Amino acid sequence: MKGCGRMAGQVYRRCGCRCILTGRQWGAGCPLLKWRRDHGRWYYSVQVTGPNGRRTRVRRGGFDTRAIAERQLGAALEQPEPQMLRQTWTMQRWLEYWLSLVEERMRPSSGRAYRSIVRRHLIPNLGSLRLADVDGRTVQRLLDQVCAQRVRRSGRLIRPGTVHRIWAVLRSALNEAHRQGLMAPIGRMRLPAGGKQTAVLWTPEREELWRKTGLRSPVAVWGVEHVARFLEGVQDDPLFPLWWLIALRGLRRGEAAALRGADLDIVDQHLHVREQIVLVDGVYHVSPPKSMAGVRQLALDEFTTDLLSRHWLRQQELLGGRNGDLDRPLFMHPDGRPVRPDWITHRFAELVQQLDLPPVRFHDLRHGAASLAGAANVPLKVIQHDLGHSSAVTTADTYWTVLQELARAGVAATAQLLLSHAKIRMRLEAASQA
């Protein structure tokens, strides 16, 4: 028996003979090992502590003599524990352990998405490999194989955005393994272009073409005029305050469904966004917003404050509740059922069809909120805060379609300012004459 620090090891002999009755291998208990010195092979095993805190046995063998096995054991005991573990832990074991760690810190919907990617794409392709055998070429082959896959229903190649999400999950798992010393760092991968679909505005020309031919962009969003037409059309809907609030302030559907009476501050005219409701595997969960930036305080104008307060009082009277029952949802059905995120989506689609408006997703009302804010010359940093983005870059990238109209107006105003100066105008005239 030998030991080194927290690791302990031993050498032993075993063979591959099987019991006639059970069919199982005798292993180190084979009777022939006591009588025949040339029977079987020598092995060593080392007990190390895994990332999960449990003791794990690392075994290597197939040596001809005990002396060779002891030398190999001595060399193994001199290695750090993580280096030993990378020789025995498979990618499947690591991914399952890593997933159990990160799921505790995720929203339920994100955890479900991570599990799906790990079980559908990563474990089938990488699960049998040991951590020591995973390198950049192995990961690139996996991504190339995923890119070559086709969707069953449409027969088209898998979307680039899906490949980017798979790589994001795998990269997170590999980075954690690297931080724990279980594997070497993996560099940048070659990924397909076109990870995002560019949204376009519903202009009068695009709307006319859609009404004549049915052709439209996969992602098209409303401008200010369409948002105004929608709000005018739903002003008699019992939940008009919900549609108005989302169109004006750009809340996510889960955030709107999770609002409580206590989140509405009538005196200071603001709304607290603290939670969201998500549907996972048929069960509703209350969780924090999408990111830390999602926990925010939204300023309200006088009209919106009055609209929401009247809605709250009317709802309390209808349901027979007391005004002090602030834990009730801010938006409820007439029968007292709380409004759920999936219902909001379905109801929005019905209203759009009834009003004969160009089709958009419910989430695109956030685009409308960005359009309104941009048209009102609200700074990008403020729009970022109101939409709950962690970075202004995300706001600019996601909503560039609606903000670029503001950018065009801004550059036109700037150019007009420059052209109003005589010297610049004289230079332009001289250049045109030349």
C-alpha positions as CSV (number, residue, x, y, z in Angstrom):
1,M,0.0,0.0,0.0
2,K,1.4,3.5,-0.9
3,G,0.1,7.0,-0.3
4,C,1.0,10.5,-1.2
5,G,-0.8,13.5,0.4
6,R,-4.6,13.0,0.0
7,M,-4.1,10.2,-2.6
8,A,-3.6,6.6,-1.7
9,G,-2.8,3.8,-4.1
10,Q,-2.2,0.1,-4.4
11,V,-1.1,-2.5,-6.9
12,Y,-2.8,-5.8,-7.6
13,R,-3.2,-8.6,-10.1
14,R,-6.3,-9.6,-11.9
15,C,-7.4,-11.6,-15.0
16,G,-10.4,-11.9,-17.3
17,C,-11.5,-15.4,-16.4
18,R,-15.2,-15.8,-15.8
19,C,-17.2,-18.0,-13.4
20,I,-19.0,-20.9,-15.1
21,L,-22.1,-20.5,-13.0
22,T,-22.6,-16.7,-13.0
23,G,-20.7,-15.7,-16.1
24,R,-19.0,-12.8,-14.2
25,Q,-15.3,-12.1,-14.2
26,W,-13.3,-13.4,-11.3
27,G,-11.1,-10.3,-11.4
28,A,-8.6,-10.3,-8.5
29,G,-10.3,-13.3,-7.0
30,C,-9.5,-15.8,-9.7
31,P,-8.1,-19.1,-8.0
32,L,-5.4,-19.4,-10.7
33,L,-3.7,-16.2,-9.6
34,K,-2.5,-18.0,-6.5
35,W,-0.9,-20.9,-8.3
36,R,0.3,-19.5,-11.6
37,R,2.7,-16.6,-11.6
38,D,2.2,-15.9,-15.3
39,H,-1.6,-15.7,-15.0
40,G,-3.3,-12.3,-15.4
41,R,-1.9,-8.8,-15.5
42,W,-0.8,-6.2,-12.9
43,Y,-2.8,-3.0,-12.2
44,Y,-2.6,0.0,-9.9
45,S,-5.5,2.1,-8.5
46,V,-5.4,5.5,-6.8
47,Q,-8.1,7.1,-4.7
48,V,-8.6,10.8,-5.5
49,T,-11.1,13.5,-4.6
50,G,-13.4,14.5,-7.5
51,P,-14.9,17.9,-8.2
52,N,-18.1,16.7,-6.4
53,G,-16.1,16.0,-3.2
54,R,-16.4,12.3,-3.5
55,R,-13.6,9.8,-3.6
56,T,-13.0,8.4,-7.1
57,R,-10.8,5.4,-8.0
58,V,-8.4,5.9,-10.9
59,R,-7.3,2.5,-12.3
60,R,-4.6,1.7,-14.9
61,G,-3.2,-1.7,-15.8
62,G,-2.3,-4.4,-18.2
63,F,1.4,-4.4,-16.9
64,D,3.5,-7.6,-17.2
65,T,5.1,-7.4,-13.8
66,R,4.5,-6.0,-10.3
67,A,7.6,-3.8,-10.6
68,I,6.3,-2.0,-13.6
69,A,2.9,-1.4,-11.9
70,E,4.6,0.0,-8.8
71,R,6.7,2.4,-10.9
72,Q,3.6,3.6,-12.7
73,L,1.9,4.0,-9.4
74,G,4.7,6.1,-8.1
75,A,4.6,8.3,-11.1
76,A,0.8,8.7,-10.8
77,L,1.1,9.7,-7.1
78,E,3.3,12.6,-8.1
79,Q,0.7,14.0,-10.4
80,P,-1.9,16.6,-9.1
81,E,-5.3,15.2,-8.4
82,P,-7.0,17.1,-11.3
83,Q,-4.5,15.6,-13.8
84,M,-5.4,12.2,-12.5
85,L,-9.1,12.8,-12.8
86,R,-9.0,14.0,-16.4
87,Q,-7.7,10.5,-17.3
88,T,-10.8,8.8,-15.8
89,W,-13.7,11.3,-15.9
90,T,-15.8,11.1,-19.1
91,M,-17.4,14.1,-20.7
92,Q,-20.8,12.7,-19.9
93,R,-19.9,12.5,-16.2
94,W,-18.5,16.0,-16.2
95,L,-21.5,17.5,-18.2
96,E,-24.0,15.9,-15.8
97,Y,-22.1,17.1,-12.8
98,W,-21.6,20.6,-14.2
99,L,-25.3,20.8,-15.2
100,S,-26.3,20.0,-11.6
101,L,-24.3,22.9,-10.4
102,V,-25.4,25.6,-12.8
103,E,-29.1,24.6,-12.8
104,E,-29.3,25.8,-9.2
105,R,-28.4,29.4,-10.3
106,M,-30.6,29.4,-13.4
107,R,-34.1,30.3,-14.2
108,P,-36.2,27.2,-14.8
109,S,-36.6,27.9,-18.5
110,S,-32.9,28.4,-18.9
111,G,-32.2,25.2,-17.0
112,R,-34.5,23.3,-19.3
113,A,-32.8,24.7,-22.4
114,Y,-29.4,23.7,-21.1
115,R,-30.5,20.2,-20.3
116,S,-32.0,19.8,-23.8
117,I,-28.7,20.9,-25.4
118,V,-26.6,18.7,-23.2
119,R,-28.7,15.6,-23.7
120,R,-29.5,16.0,-27.4
121,H,-26.2,17.2,-28.8
122,L,-23.3,17.1,-26.3
123,I,-23.6,13.7,-24.6
124,P,-24.4,11.7,-27.7
125,N,-21.3,13.1,-29.5
126,L,-18.8,13.7,-26.7
127,G,-20.1,11.8,-23.7
128,S,-17.8,8.7,-24.2
129,L,-14.6,10.7,-24.4
130,R,-12.4,11.3,-21.4
131,L,-11.6,14.9,-20.4
132,A,-8.0,14.4,-21.4
133,D,-9.0,13.5,-24.9
134,V,-11.1,16.6,-25.6
135,D,-9.3,19.3,-27.5
136,G,-10.1,22.1,-30.0
137,R,-10.2,19.7,-33.0
138,T,-12.6,17.4,-31.2
139,V,-14.9,20.3,-30.4
140,Q,-14.7,21.7,-33.9
141,R,-15.7,18.3,-35.3
142,L,-18.7,18.2,-33.1
143,L,-19.8,21.7,-34.2
144,D,-19.2,20.8,-37.9
145,Q,-21.4,17.7,-37.4
146,V,-24.2,19.8,-35.8
147,C,-24.0,22.3,-38.7
148,A,-24.6,19.4,-41.2
149,Q,-27.7,18.2,-39.4
150,R,-31.2,18.9,-40.9
151,V,-34.4,19.7,-39.2
152,R,-36.9,16.8,-39.6
153,R,-39.9,18.8,-40.5
154,S,-38.5,21.2,-43.0
155,G,-35.4,19.3,-44.2
156,R,-33.4,22.5,-43.9
157,L,-30.0,22.7,-42.2
158,I,-30.1,23.5,-38.5
159,R,-30.2,27.2,-37.9
160,P,-26.9,29.0,-37.2
161,G,-28.4,30.5,-34.0
162,T,-28.9,27.0,-32.7
163,V,-25.3,26.1,-33.3
164,H,-24.2,29.3,-31.5
165,R,-26.3,28.3,-28.5
166,I,-24.9,24.8,-28.4
167,W,-21.4,26.2,-28.5
168,A,-22.2,28.7,-25.7
169,V,-23.4,25.9,-23.4
170,L,-20.4,23.7,-24.2
171,R,-18.0,26.6,-23.8
172,S,-19.4,27.3,-20.4
173,A,-18.9,23.7,-19.3
174,L,-15.4,23.5,-20.7
175,N,-14.4,26.8,-19.1
176,E,-15.4,25.4,-15.7
177,A,-13.5,22.2,-16.3
178,H,-10.4,24.4,-17.1
179,R,-10.9,26.5,-14.0
180,Q,-10.8,23.3,-11.9
181,G,-7.6,22.1,-13.7
182,L,-9.4,19.2,-15.4
183,M,-8.5,20.1,-19.0
184,A,-6.6,22.5,-21.2
185,P,-8.3,25.7,-22.4
186,I,-10.2,25.5,-25.7
187,G,-9.7,28.3,-28.1
188,R,-12.1,30.0,-30.5
189,M,-14.2,27.8,-32.8
190,R,-15.3,28.3,-36.4
191,L,-19.0,29.0,-36.3
192,P,-21.6,29.5,-39.1
193,A,-22.5,33.1,-39.9
194,G,-25.9,34.5,-39.6
195,G,-26.7,33.7,-36.0
196,K,-29.3,36.5,-35.8
197,Q,-32.2,37.4,-38.0
198,T,-32.5,41.1,-38.8
199,A,-35.8,42.6,-38.1
200,V,-37.4,45.1,-40.5
201,L,-40.1,47.8,-39.9
202,W,-43.6,47.4,-41.3
203,T,-43.5,50.3,-43.7
204,P,-46.5,51.2,-45.9
205,E,-44.8,49.6,-48.8
206,R,-44.1,46.3,-47.0
207,E,-47.7,46.2,-45.6
208,E,-49.1,46.7,-49.1
209,L,-47.0,44.0,-50.5
210,W,-48.0,41.6,-47.7
211,R,-51.7,42.3,-48.3
212,K,-51.4,41.6,-52.0
213,T,-49.1,38.6,-52.0
214,G,-48.8,37.4,-48.4
215,L,-45.0,37.8,-48.6
216,R,-43.3,39.2,-45.5
217,S,-40.0,39.2,-43.7
218,P,-39.6,36.4,-41.1
219,V,-39.1,39.1,-38.4
220,A,-41.0,42.4,-38.9
221,V,-41.9,44.8,-36.2
222,W,-44.4,47.7,-35.8
223,G,-43.5,51.3,-35.9
224,V,-45.2,54.0,-33.9
225,E,-48.2,54.3,-36.2
226,H,-49.0,50.5,-35.9
227,V,-48.6,50.6,-32.1
228,A,-51.0,53.5,-32.0
229,R,-53.6,51.7,-34.2
230,F,-53.3,48.7,-31.9
231,L,-53.9,50.7,-28.8
232,E,-56.9,52.5,-30.3
233,G,-58.4,49.2,-31.3
234,V,-58.1,47.6,-27.8
235,Q,-59.1,50.5,-25.6
236,D,-62.4,48.8,-24.8
237,D,-60.7,45.5,-23.8
238,P,-60.9,44.7,-20.1
239,L,-57.1,44.4,-19.9
240,F,-56.4,47.5,-21.9
241,P,-54.1,48.8,-19.1
242,L,-51.9,45.7,-19.7
243,W,-51.6,46.4,-23.4
244,W,-50.9,50.0,-22.8
245,L,-48.3,49.4,-20.1
246,I,-46.4,46.9,-22.3
247,A,-46.5,49.0,-25.4
248,L,-45.3,52.1,-23.5
249,R,-42.7,50.6,-21.1
250,G,-41.7,47.4,-22.9
251,L,-42.2,44.8,-20.2
252,R,-41.7,41.1,-21.0
253,R,-44.8,39.1,-20.8
254,G,-43.6,37.1,-17.8
255,E,-42.7,40.3,-16.0
256,A,-46.2,41.8,-16.6
257,A,-47.9,38.6,-15.4
258,A,-45.9,38.6,-12.2
259,L,-46.7,42.2,-11.2
260,R,-48.5,42.6,-7.9
261,G,-50.5,45.5,-6.4
262,A,-47.5,46.2,-4.1
263,D,-45.4,46.9,-7.2
264,L,-47.4,49.9,-8.2
265,D,-46.4,53.1,-6.4
266,I,-49.1,55.7,-7.1
267,V,-47.6,58.4,-5.0
268,D,-44.1,58.5,-6.6
269,Q,-45.5,57.3,-10.0
270,H,-43.3,54.3,-10.7
271,L,-43.6,50.5,-11.1
272,H,-41.2,47.9,-9.5
273,V,-40.3,45.0,-11.7
274,R,-39.0,42.3,-9.3
275,E,-40.1,38.9,-10.7
276,Q,-41.3,37.0,-13.7
277,I,-43.5,34.0,-14.3
278,V,-42.3,31.3,-16.7
279,L,-43.9,28.1,-17.9
280,V,-41.7,25.1,-17.7
281,D,-42.9,21.6,-18.6
282,G,-46.5,22.7,-18.0
283,V,-45.8,24.2,-14.6
284,Y,-45.7,27.9,-13.8
285,H,-42.7,29.1,-11.8
286,V,-42.0,32.5,-10.2
287,S,-38.4,33.5,-10.7
288,P,-36.2,36.5,-10.9
289,P,-36.2,38.4,-14.2
290,K,-34.0,37.4,-17.1
291,S,-30.9,39.2,-15.7
292,M,-29.9,41.4,-12.8
293,A,-30.7,44.4,-15.0
294,G,-34.3,43.1,-15.2
295,V,-34.9,44.1,-11.6
296,R,-35.7,47.7,-12.2
297,Q,-37.9,50.7,-11.3
298,L,-39.9,52.1,-14.2
299,A,-41.1,55.7,-14.1
300,L,-44.8,56.3,-15.0
301,D,-46.5,59.3,-16.5
302,E,-49.6,60.7,-14.9
303,F,-52.0,59.1,-17.4
304,T,-50.5,55.6,-17.0
305,T,-50.5,55.9,-13.2
306,D,-54.1,56.9,-13.2
307,L,-55.0,54.2,-15.7
308,L,-53.3,51.5,-13.5
309,S,-54.7,52.7,-10.2
310,R,-58.3,52.8,-11.6
311,H,-57.8,49.3,-13.0
312,W,-56.6,48.1,-9.7
313,L,-59.5,49.6,-7.7
314,R,-62.0,48.3,-10.3
315,Q,-60.5,44.8,-10.2
316,Q,-60.6,44.8,-6.3
317,E,-64.2,45.8,-6.3
318,L,-65.1,43.2,-8.9
319,L,-63.4,40.4,-7.0
320,G,-64.7,41.6,-3.6
321,G,-61.2,42.2,-2.2
322,R,-59.9,44.8,0.1
323,N,-57.8,47.6,-1.2
324,G,-55.1,46.6,1.2
325,D,-54.7,43.1,-0.4
326,L,-51.6,44.2,-2.3
327,D,-50.3,40.6,-2.8
328,R,-52.9,40.0,-5.5
329,P,-51.8,40.1,-9.2
330,L,-52.1,43.5,-10.8
331,F,-53.7,41.9,-13.9
332,M,-56.4,39.3,-13.5
333,H,-59.3,37.9,-15.4
334,P,-62.9,38.9,-14.4
335,D,-63.3,35.5,-12.7
336,G,-60.3,36.1,-10.5
337,R,-57.8,33.9,-12.4
338,P,-54.3,35.5,-12.7
339,V,-53.2,36.4,-16.2
340,R,-50.5,34.0,-17.4
341,P,-47.7,34.6,-20.0
342,D,-48.9,32.1,-22.5
343,W,-52.5,33.5,-22.4
344,I,-51.1,37.0,-23.1
345,T,-49.4,35.7,-26.2
346,H,-52.5,34.0,-27.6
347,R,-54.8,36.9,-26.8
348,F,-52.4,39.3,-28.4
349,A,-52.4,37.2,-31.6
350,E,-56.2,37.2,-31.6
351,L,-56.4,41.0,-31.2
352,V,-53.9,41.6,-34.0
353,Q,-56.0,39.4,-36.4
354,Q,-59.2,41.0,-35.4
355,L,-57.8,44.5,-36.0
356,D,-56.4,43.4,-39.3
357,L,-52.9,44.7,-38.4
358,P,-49.7,43.3,-40.0
359,P,-48.6,40.2,-38.0
360,V,-45.9,40.6,-35.3
361,R,-45.0,38.6,-32.2
362,F,-46.1,39.7,-28.9
363,H,-42.5,40.2,-27.9
364,D,-42.3,42.8,-30.7
365,L,-44.3,45.2,-28.6
366,R,-41.0,45.8,-26.9
367,H,-39.7,47.0,-30.2
368,G,-42.7,49.4,-30.2
369,A,-41.7,50.7,-26.8
370,A,-38.2,51.3,-28.1
371,S,-39.6,53.1,-31.2
372,L,-41.7,55.4,-29.0
373,A,-38.7,56.1,-26.7
374,G,-36.5,56.7,-29.7
375,A,-39.0,59.0,-31.4
376,A,-39.2,61.0,-28.2
377,N,-35.4,61.4,-28.2
378,V,-34.9,59.3,-25.0
379,P,-31.2,58.6,-24.6
380,L,-30.1,55.0,-25.4
381,K,-28.9,54.4,-21.8
382,V,-32.3,55.2,-20.5
383,I,-34.0,52.9,-23.1
384,Q,-31.5,50.2,-22.0
385,H,-32.6,50.5,-18.3
386,D,-36.3,50.6,-19.1
387,L,-36.1,47.4,-21.2
388,G,-34.0,45.6,-18.6
389,H,-30.9,45.0,-20.7
390,S,-27.6,44.5,-19.0
391,S,-25.8,46.4,-21.7
392,A,-26.5,49.3,-24.0
393,V,-24.8,47.2,-26.7
394,T,-27.6,44.6,-26.4
395,T,-30.2,47.3,-26.8
396,A,-28.6,48.8,-29.8
397,D,-28.0,45.4,-31.5
398,T,-31.5,44.1,-30.8
399,Y,-33.5,47.2,-31.6
400,W,-31.3,48.8,-34.2
401,T,-34.1,48.3,-36.8
402,V,-36.3,50.8,-34.9
403,L,-33.5,53.0,-33.6
404,Q,-31.9,53.5,-37.0
405,E,-34.8,55.7,-38.1
406,L,-33.9,58.0,-35.2
407,A,-30.3,57.7,-36.3
408,R,-31.2,58.9,-39.8
409,A,-33.1,61.8,-38.4
410,G,-30.2,62.7,-36.1
411,V,-27.6,62.7,-38.9
412,A,-29.9,64.7,-41.1
413,A,-30.3,67.3,-38.3
414,T,-26.6,67.4,-37.8
415,A,-25.9,67.8,-41.5
416,Q,-28.4,70.6,-41.7
417,L,-26.6,72.3,-38.8
418,L,-23.3,72.1,-40.6
419,L,-24.8,73.3,-43.9
420,S,-26.3,76.3,-42.2
421,H,-22.8,77.7,-41.8
422,A,-21.7,80.0,-44.6
423,K,-18.1,78.8,-44.8
424,I,-19.2,75.2,-45.2
425,R,-21.8,76.1,-47.8
426,M,-19.3,78.1,-49.7
427,R,-16.9,75.2,-49.7
428,L,-19.5,72.8,-51.0
429,E,-20.5,75.3,-53.8
430,A,-16.9,75.7,-54.8
431,A,-16.4,72.0,-54.8
432,S,-19.4,71.5,-57.0
433,Q,-18.3,74.2,-59.5
434,A,-14.9,72.6,-59.7
